[in-house]
Amino acid sequence: MLSNKLSNYHIILGSASPRRQQFLKELNLPFIIQLKNTEENYPKHLKSAEIADYLAVLKASAFKNELKNNDLLITADTIVWLDGKSLAKAANKEEAIKMLEELSGKMHEVISACCITTTQFQKVFHEVTKVYFKKLTKEEIEFYITNFKPFDKAGSYGIQEWIGYIGIEKIEGSFFNVMGFPIYKFYKVLSEL
């Protein structure tokens, strides 16, 4: 299994995301969490998956001179891509409401990128999932934002929460990718190491 294959590595997850931590636990991978403050700024000419890839690599670069020979660092980023622009995390309730109003009744893409870094190599990959929202009412949006406070999530929603149950008509692609991690591709890449 994967944990045997990676037993020579000291796995570091550079993410505070409880969902990403849960994914690694459920893959039975022993890891430690190490966080670095990274300004999530990217060049304005980047589009769609380029943004997620760039930010996943940027987060890894904060560890550049600290990795030891047996360290394997995992960093990731998720963006919501709608109508040619990226929706980040909302700073407050008003921003979160505005985002969900924009997503309402439309299809958007959720792009999760992962960067695996060691002292020997770096590999970046991503997954794209299309998510279709029904037309949400103002009451549904307000209820969700007030009760679930999704300010740590790209696009201001979690597919695994109430809004996902009542608001998402269908998805095309990986459900787990929308939760914030391209888990299938991650497993495949690590299996091929």
C-alpha positions, 0 to 999 in steps of 0.5 A: 500500500501507499504508506509502505511505499512512502515509508522512507519519507517524512511527509509534511502537509503544508495546509491548515485545511481540515479536509486535506488532513482528513484525506491523508489520514484516510489514506493511512499516511503518517504526516505532520502539519507544518504551516507557513504564512504565504501571501496568495498573490498571483500574476494577473495574466494567469487563468483558471488552472494556472492560478491553482497550480501557481499558488500550490507551488508558491506555498511549497516555495516557502519551505525551499531551504528547509527540506531534508533529504527524506522530506516529502512536502504536500501543498495545495490550493483550490479555486472556483472559476466562474465567468472568466474570473477566480472566486477566492475566500470571502473576507466577510458575510457580505462578500460570501453572500455576493459570491453565492449569488454569482454562483446561483443558477450557473455552472462553475469549475472547481480546480484543486491543484497539488504540489509534491516537493522533495529535495530531488523533484517537484510535481504539480498537477490539478483536477477540474470538476464542473459544479451546477448550482440551482437558482438559490433563494436569498433566504437559502444563501443567508441561512447558509452563510449565517449558520455555516460561516464558510469563510475558509472555502474558495467560492464561499461554500462546502459541497459536503455541507447544507448548501451542497445538499440542497443547492447542487443539481449535479457535478461532472468530475471528482466530488472530493476535488470540490472538497479541496483535494485532487485525491485520485490524482494524488494517489496515482502520482504517489503510487508511481513514485 
